[in-house]
Amino acid sequence: MIELSVNGITLCYEVRGHGDPLILLHGNGEDHRIFSTKLLEPHFSCYLIDTRGHGRSTRIAELHYREMAADILEFIRRLHLDHVTLAGFSDGGIIGLLAASQTDRISTLIACGANAKPDGLILPFRMLNHVIYFGVSKKTG
């Protein structure tokens, strides 16, 4: 994995394929390994990033979407990427929405399963979300 320092942390990532830049962002509790890029690699340079607090990237006490979006914006800037397609799943989609609203370097956004806030989830899933977050924040703190 490649390491890049951004905003006081280290993001770890892989690049696969050739072509226009495609950033793939995982959901909470996951890492870059959830993505299979075989079909994409002939068309895109796929950037698979472990967001802060996930995978091999820097562990932190609390996760905040705005900080995670700032990390992705700095990643794009530092690698001089332009005309980026960003595809995010769940929390990755939320991060993508925030990042795309702050730059014109992201030309295409695919946000899957993104929520503005967890209150939109039905009660059992909202409770599960709080339990999982509590467990993750205790492990990283």
C-alpha positions as CSV (number, residue, x, y, z in Angstrom):
1,M,0.0,0.0,0.0
2,I,1.0,3.6,-0.6
3,E,1.0,6.1,2.2
4,L,0.1,9.8,1.9
5,S,0.1,12.3,4.8
6,V,-2.9,14.6,4.7
7,N,-4.4,16.8,7.5
8,G,-2.2,15.3,10.2
9,I,-2.9,11.7,9.4
10,T,-1.7,9.0,7.0
11,L,-4.1,7.7,4.3
12,C,-3.2,4.3,2.9
13,Y,-4.3,3.5,-0.6
14,E,-3.7,1.3,-3.7
15,V,-3.9,2.3,-7.4
16,R,-5.0,-0.3,-9.9
17,G,-5.6,0.1,-13.7
18,H,-5.0,2.8,-16.2
19,G,-7.1,5.7,-17.4
20,D,-9.2,8.5,-15.9
21,P,-9.1,8.7,-12.0
22,L,-11.8,6.8,-10.1
23,I,-11.8,7.1,-6.3
24,L,-13.6,4.3,-4.5
25,L,-14.7,5.0,-0.9
26,H,-15.9,2.2,1.4
27,G,-18.4,2.4,4.2
28,N,-17.9,2.6,8.0
29,G,-16.1,-0.4,9.5
30,E,-14.8,-1.5,6.1
31,D,-11.7,-0.8,4.0
32,H,-10.5,-0.7,0.4
33,R,-10.7,-4.5,0.1
34,I,-14.5,-4.5,-0.4
35,F,-14.0,-3.4,-4.0
36,S,-13.3,-5.6,-7.0
37,T,-11.8,-3.5,-9.8
38,K,-11.1,-6.1,-12.5
39,L,-13.8,-4.7,-14.9
40,L,-12.8,-1.1,-14.2
41,E,-9.0,-1.3,-14.6
42,P,-8.9,-1.2,-18.4
43,H,-10.8,2.1,-18.3
44,F,-9.8,3.8,-15.0
45,S,-7.0,4.4,-12.6
46,C,-8.8,3.1,-9.5
47,Y,-7.7,4.7,-6.2
48,L,-8.8,2.5,-3.4
49,I,-8.4,4.5,-0.1
50,D,-8.7,3.4,3.5
51,T,-10.3,6.4,5.0
52,R,-9.1,7.7,8.4
53,G,-9.8,5.3,11.2
54,H,-10.2,2.4,8.8
55,G,-7.9,-0.3,7.4
56,R,-4.3,0.7,7.5
57,S,-4.9,4.4,7.7
58,T,-4.3,6.3,10.9
59,R,-6.5,5.3,13.8
60,I,-8.4,8.2,15.5
61,A,-10.7,8.6,18.5
62,E,-13.7,9.9,16.6
63,L,-14.9,9.9,13.0
64,H,-16.3,13.1,11.5
65,Y,-17.6,13.3,7.9
66,R,-16.3,16.8,7.3
67,E,-12.7,15.8,8.3
68,M,-12.9,12.7,6.1
69,A,-14.1,14.8,3.2
70,A,-11.2,17.2,3.8
71,D,-8.9,14.2,3.7
72,I,-10.2,13.2,0.2
73,L,-10.0,16.8,-1.1
74,E,-6.4,17.0,0.1
75,F,-5.7,13.6,-1.5
76,I,-7.0,14.8,-4.8
77,R,-5.0,18.0,-4.6
78,R,-1.8,16.4,-3.6
79,L,-2.0,13.8,-6.3
80,H,-2.9,16.5,-8.9
81,L,-6.1,14.6,-9.9
82,D,-8.6,16.2,-12.2
83,H,-11.9,15.1,-13.8
84,V,-12.3,12.6,-10.9
85,T,-15.1,10.1,-10.8
86,L,-15.8,9.4,-7.1
87,A,-17.9,6.4,-6.1
88,G,-18.8,6.0,-2.5
89,F,-20.8,3.4,-0.6
90,S,-22.6,4.3,2.6
91,D,-20.3,6.6,4.6
92,G,-18.1,6.8,1.5
93,G,-21.2,8.2,-0.3
94,I,-21.6,10.8,2.4
95,I,-18.0,11.7,2.2
96,G,-18.3,12.0,-1.6
97,L,-21.3,14.3,-1.3
98,L,-19.4,16.6,1.0
99,A,-16.2,16.5,-1.0
100,A,-17.9,17.1,-4.4
101,S,-19.7,20.1,-3.0
102,Q,-16.3,21.8,-2.3
103,T,-14.4,21.2,-5.6
104,D,-14.8,21.2,-9.3
105,R,-12.1,18.5,-9.6
106,I,-14.8,15.8,-9.0
107,S,-16.7,15.7,-12.3
108,T,-18.8,12.6,-11.6
109,L,-20.2,11.4,-8.2
110,I,-21.8,8.1,-7.5
111,A,-23.2,7.9,-4.0
112,C,-24.8,4.6,-2.9
113,G,-26.6,4.3,0.4
114,A,-25.7,7.7,1.6
115,N,-27.7,9.2,4.5
116,A,-27.8,12.9,5.5
117,K,-28.0,11.6,9.1
118,P,-28.7,8.3,10.7
119,D,-32.1,9.5,12.0
120,G,-33.6,8.4,8.6
121,L,-32.9,4.8,9.5
122,I,-35.7,2.7,11.1
123,L,-35.3,2.3,14.8
124,P,-33.6,-1.1,15.0
125,F,-31.0,-0.1,12.5
126,R,-30.5,3.3,14.1
127,M,-29.9,1.6,17.5
128,L,-27.5,-0.9,15.8
129,N,-25.7,2.1,14.2
130,H,-25.2,3.7,17.6
131,V,-23.9,0.4,19.2
132,I,-21.5,-0.1,16.3
133,Y,-20.2,3.5,16.5
134,F,-19.8,3.2,20.3
135,G,-17.8,0.0,19.8
136,V,-15.6,1.4,17.1
137,S,-14.9,4.7,19.0
138,K,-13.9,2.7,22.1
139,K,-11.5,0.5,20.1
140,T,-9.8,3.5,18.4
141,G,-9.7,5.7,21.5
